[in-house]
Amino acid sequence: MMEKTTRVVAVAGVGALVASLALAAPASANDGKTTLAAGNGTVGINQVLNATYVSNNADASCDDEGGSISFDFAIKNGSDIGTIAGTCTPVSNGSFTPVATWTASMNWTPTNSGNISLTVSATQQRLGGSSVVGTASKSVKIAAAQPSGAPSKVQNLKVTGVSTNTVSLNWSAPSSSGGSPISGYIVNWTGATSGQVTVQATNANIGTLSAGSSYTFSVSAANAQGWSDWSSVSQNTANAPTPPPVQQQVLSGPSWTGGGPKVKSGKWKTFNDTANLDTNAGHEARLSAVNKSSSIKSVSFRYQGDLVQVRAVLKPGKKSGTFTLRESSPAYPGFTAMSVTRDIKVTK
């Protein structure tokens, strides 16, 4: 019995020695497969780096691994990003034997733009120190940080047209739209009058201004986050034209005197020469009948050559009546309106 027991102990000792040699064996970069997943990003925006290590000789249980896996993340030829302890999960490899797979995620915020190569090293704690069991790299493109806030000022603001009541403006878009697209432009003006409008284009016609007045026009670009600083330009509107001097029109006819001529009811009567109706404004006056008495049925005028004729008709049973002959000429540039009247008697 004693001899048999001794053999068992000896065998157990050999087993312990073999296990010790296995734990002390140096690690190799070929011990498993390491991968690194990372996407393109933007400066100042968090990126999530995902690393995976699959051991070539992993058993079904993660507890059977020779040591836990950690992942060292770094920028190639640059600074370390950090180290994360891996998490082991048995994952099927398509056969009946699951594979122990180690994973870890690292948050990384890029500080520089450009093409950047990232690296990860899978390390396993073994007797004699930590050893690298796998490496991987990934190249990503990091864009410059997006601007934030309101746009910059509009550029090249200038006056492109001037009249007595309108000033036309033109400008260029800001060099930076800020943290969101340009939604429009605010145009403000102060002077003899003031106001503000919003436009979508990079130009504006500001009307309803006062002639011969000084104005300051200011333009600001707007987005969802605010307004830019103002760009300004000053401009005088054109002076209003001087109106021509106003003259009094002179009517030269009719030329009768006293109470005016009489006309027979229903008869055409020549009472004036149209040459006498010309005014000093170079136009001809017009004739009309107004203030007709209740006994007057109608009054008509006709022109025959240079002669003017009138025909007044009394109402049935009426023996006489009156109407007012009105000679008038409207206003013309430089001349006032003018009219004169004469009373005309109509008899049976």
C-alpha positions in Angstrom: 0.0 0.0 0.0 2.7 2.4 0.8 4.5 1.9 -2.5 1.2 2.5 -4.5 0.6 5.7 -2.6 4.1 6.9 -3.4 3.4 6.4 -7.1 0.3 8.5 -7.0 2.1 11.4 -5.3 4.8 11.2 -7.8 2.4 11.4 -10.7 0.5 14.3 -9.1 3.8 16.1 -8.7 4.6 15.7 -12.4 1.2 17.0 -13.3 1.8 20.1 -11.2 5.2 20.6 -12.8 3.7 20.4 -16.3 0.9 22.9 -15.4 3.6 25.3 -14.0 5.6 25.1 -17.2 2.4 25.9 -19.3 1.7 29.0 -17.2 5.3 30.2 -17.5 5.4 29.7 -21.3 6.0 32.9 -23.2 3.0 34.4 -25.0 3.0 34.8 -28.8 1.3 37.3 -31.1 -0.1 34.2 -32.9 -1.9 32.9 -29.8 -5.2 34.4 -31.1 -6.8 36.9 -33.5 -7.2 40.5 -32.5 -9.5 43.0 -34.3 -10.1 46.7 -33.9 -13.3 48.5 -35.1 -13.5 52.3 -35.4 -15.3 54.7 -37.7 -14.5 58.1 -39.2 -15.3 61.0 -37.0 -15.0 64.7 -36.1 -12.7 66.6 -33.8 -14.2 67.0 -30.4 -16.9 64.3 -31.0 -16.7 61.1 -29.0 -15.7 57.9 -30.9 -16.2 54.3 -29.6 -13.4 51.9 -30.3 -14.3 48.2 -30.1 -11.6 45.6 -29.7 -12.0 41.8 -29.8 -9.5 38.9 -29.1 -10.3 35.3 -29.9 -7.8 32.8 -28.5 -6.7 30.0 -30.8 -6.7 27.4 -28.0 -9.6 28.7 -25.9 -11.7 26.1 -24.1 -15.5 26.1 -23.7 -15.2 27.9 -20.4 -13.6 31.4 -20.0 -12.4 30.2 -16.6 -10.1 27.7 -18.4 -8.1 30.6 -20.0 -4.5 31.0 -18.8 -5.2 34.6 -17.7 -7.5 37.5 -18.3 -7.1 39.7 -21.4 -6.7 43.5 -21.4 -6.6 45.9 -24.3 -4.2 48.8 -24.7 -5.5 51.4 -27.1 -3.1 54.0 -28.6 -2.6 56.3 -31.5 0.1 54.9 -33.7 3.4 56.8 -33.2 1.5 58.9 -30.7 0.0 59.0 -27.3 -1.7 56.1 -25.4 -5.5 56.3 -25.2 -6.0 54.0 -22.3 -6.3 50.3 -21.2 -9.6 48.5 -20.7 -10.0 45.1 -19.1 -11.7 42.6 -21.5 -14.9 40.7 -20.9 -14.9 37.1 -21.9 -17.9 35.4 -23.4 -18.1 31.9 -25.0 -19.1 32.3 -28.6 -19.8 29.5 -31.0 -17.4 29.3 -33.9 -19.8 27.1 -36.0 -18.7 23.8 -34.4 -19.8 22.1 -31.3 -17.1 23.7 -29.2 -17.7 27.4 -28.2 -14.8 29.8 -28.4 -13.9 32.2 -25.6 -14.1 35.7 -27.0 -12.7 38.7 -25.2 -14.1 42.2 -25.9 -13.6 45.8 -24.7 -14.8 49.3 -25.7 -12.9 52.6 -25.3 -14.3 56.1 -25.6 -12.0 58.4 -27.6 -12.4 62.0 -28.4 -10.1 63.1 -31.3 -8.3 66.4 -30.8 -6.7 66.7 -34.3 -8.1 66.2 -37.8 -6.6 64.2 -40.6 -5.9 60.5 -41.3 -5.1 58.8 -38.0 -3.9 55.2 -37.4 -5.2 53.6 -34.2 -3.7 50.5 -32.6 -4.8 48.0 -30.0 -2.7 45.4 -28.2 -4.3 42.4 -26.4 -2.2 41.5 -23.4 -2.6 38.5 -21.0 -1.3 38.4 -17.5 1.0 35.3 -17.2 3.7 34.1 -14.8 6.7 36.3 -15.5 4.7 39.4 -16.4 2.2 40.7 -19.0 2.6 39.5 -22.6 1.2 40.7 -25.8 -0.9 38.0 -27.4 -2.3 40.0 -30.4 -2.3 43.4 -32.1 -4.6 45.2 -34.6 -4.7 48.6 -36.2 -7.4 50.7 -37.9 -7.0 53.9 -40.0 -9.7 56.5 -39.6 -10.3 60.0 -41.1 -11.1 62.7 -38.6 -12.8 65.8 -39.9 -12.2 69.3 -38.5 -14.6 70.4 -35.8 -17.9 71.9 -37.1 -18.3 75.5 -36.2 -21.0 76.4 -33.7 -23.1 79.5 -32.9 -24.2 82.3 -35.1 -22.8 83.0 -38.6 -19.9 85.4 -39.2 -20.6 88.9 -40.7 -21.8 89.3 -44.3 -19.2 90.4 -46.8 -18.8 93.1 -49.4 -21.9 95.1 -48.5 -22.4 97.8 -51.1 -25.0 100.1 -52.7 -25.9 99.2 -56.3 -28.6 101.7 -57.1 -30.1 105.0 -55.8 -33.3 107.0 -56.6 -35.3 109.6 -54.7 -37.1 106.9 -52.6 -35.2 103.6 -53.1 -31.7 102.3 -52.4 -30.6 98.9 -53.8 -28.1 96.8 -51.8 -26.0 93.8 -52.5 -23.7 91.6 -50.4 -21.9 88.3 -50.2 -22.7 85.4 -47.8 -20.6 85.1 -44.6 -17.4 83.1 -44.7 -18.9 80.8 -42.0 -22.5 79.9 -41.6 -21.9 79.0 -37.9 -23.5 75.9 -36.3 -26.4 75.6 -38.8 -27.3 76.8 -42.3 -28.1 80.4 -43.1 -31.9 80.9 -42.8 -32.0 84.5 -44.2 -30.7 88.0 -43.9 -32.1 91.0 -41.8 -31.8 94.4 -43.4 -32.2 97.4 -41.1 -32.2 101.1 -42.1 -32.2 104.3 -40.1 -32.4 108.0 -41.2 -35.3 110.2 -42.0 -37.4 107.0 -41.8 -36.5 103.6 -40.3 -37.5 100.0 -40.8 -36.4 96.4 -41.1 -37.1 93.5 -43.5 -36.0 89.9 -43.9 -34.9 88.5 -47.2 -33.6 85.2 -48.5 -31.3 86.4 -51.3 -28.1 88.4 -50.9 -29.7 91.6 -52.2 -32.5 94.0 -51.3 -34.4 97.0 -52.7 -35.3 99.3 -49.8 -38.2 101.6 -50.9 -40.5 104.2 -49.3 -37.5 106.3 -48.3 -37.4 110.1 -48.2 -35.8 112.1 -51.1 -32.5 113.9 -50.4 -32.0 112.2 -47.1 -29.1 110.3 -45.4 -29.6 106.7 -44.4 -27.5 103.9 -42.8 -28.2 100.4 -44.0 -27.1 97.4 -41.9 -27.3 93.7 -42.8 -27.0 90.6 -40.5 -27.0 86.9 -41.4 -29.2 84.6 -39.3 -29.3 80.9 -38.6 -31.1 78.8 -36.0 -28.6 79.8 -33.3 -28.7 83.6 -33.7 -27.7 86.7 -35.7 -24.3 87.7 -36.9 -22.7 91.0 -36.2 -23.9 93.8 -38.5 -22.3 95.1 -41.6 -23.2 98.7 -42.5 -23.1 101.2 -45.3 -24.4 104.8 -45.6 -26.0 106.4 -48.6 -28.0 109.6 -49.5 -31.2 109.2 -51.5 -31.4 111.4 -54.7 -33.0 114.8 -54.5 -36.5 115.3 -55.8 -36.7 117.1 -59.1 -37.6 120.8 -58.9 -41.2 121.3 -60.2 -41.6 123.8 -63.0 -43.1 127.2 -62.1 -46.9 127.1 -62.0 -48.7 129.7 -64.2 -52.3 130.7 -64.2 -54.2 129.6 -67.3 -55.9 132.3 -69.3 -59.2 131.5 -71.1 -59.9 133.8 -74.0 -63.5 133.0 -74.7 -66.5 133.3 -74.7 -66.3 137.0 -75.2 -69.9 138.1 -74.7 -70.8 140.8 -72.2 -73.6 141.4 -69.7 -76.0 138.5 -68.9 -74.9 136.6 -72.0 -76.8 135.8 -75.2 -80.2 134.3 -75.5 -80.9 131.1 -77.5 -84.2 129.9 -79.0 -85.4 126.6 -77.7 -84.6 123.7 -80.1 -82.5 125.9 -82.5 -78.8 125.6 -83.0 -77.0 128.9 -82.5 -73.4 129.8 -83.2 -72.0 131.7 -80.3 -68.3 131.4 -80.4 -65.2 130.8 -82.5 -63.2 127.8 -81.2 -60.0 129.8 -81.8 -61.1 131.9 -78.8 -61.2 128.7 -76.6 -57.4 128.2 -76.8 -55.5 128.7 -73.5 -52.1 130.0 -72.9 -51.2 126.4 -71.8 -51.4 125.4 -75.5 -54.6 123.4 -75.1 -58.3 124.0 -75.9 -60.9 124.6 -73.2 -64.1 122.5 -73.1 -67.7 123.6 -72.8 -70.5 122.2 -70.6 -73.9 123.2 -69.3 -74.4 123.3 -65.6 -77.0 124.6 -63.1 -79.8 124.1 -65.6 -83.2 125.4 -64.4 -86.1 123.0 -64.0 -87.7 124.1 -67.2 -84.6 123.1 -69.3 -85.0 119.6 -70.9 -81.5 119.3 -72.5 -78.4 121.3 -73.7 -76.2 120.1 -76.5 -72.9 121.4 -78.1 -71.4 120.7 -81.5 -68.4 121.9 -83.3 -68.5 122.9 -87.0 -65.1 123.8 -88.2 -63.9 126.6 -86.0 -67.4 127.4 -84.8 -69.1 126.2 -81.6 -72.9 125.8 -81.6 -75.3 125.3 -78.7 -78.9 123.9 -78.7 -81.1 124.2 -75.7 -84.6 122.6 -75.5 -87.3 123.7 -73.0 -89.6 121.2 -71.4 -93.1 121.0 -72.9 -95.3 123.9 -71.7 -92.3 126.0 -70.5 -91.8 129.4 -72.0 -88.2 130.2 -70.7 -85.4 128.8 -68.7 -81.7 129.3 -67.9 -78.4 127.3 -67.8 -74.9 128.1 -66.9 -72.3 127.8 -69.7 -69.1 126.5 -68.2 -65.7 126.8 -70.0 -62.9 124.9 -68.3 -59.4 123.6 -68.8 -57.7 121.0 -66.5 -54.3 121.5 -64.9 -51.2 120.8 -67.1 -47.6 120.6 -66.1 -46.7 124.1 -65.1 -50.3 125.4 -65.3 -53.2 125.5 -62.9 -56.7 124.4 -63.7 -59.1 127.2 -64.8 -62.8 127.7 -65.5 -65.2 130.6 -66.2 -69.0 130.6 -66.4 -71.7 132.6 -68.2 -75.5 132.5 -67.7 -77.5 131.7 -70.9 -81.3 132.4 -71.2 -83.5 130.1 -73.2 -86.7 131.5 -74.7 -89.7 130.0 -76.6 
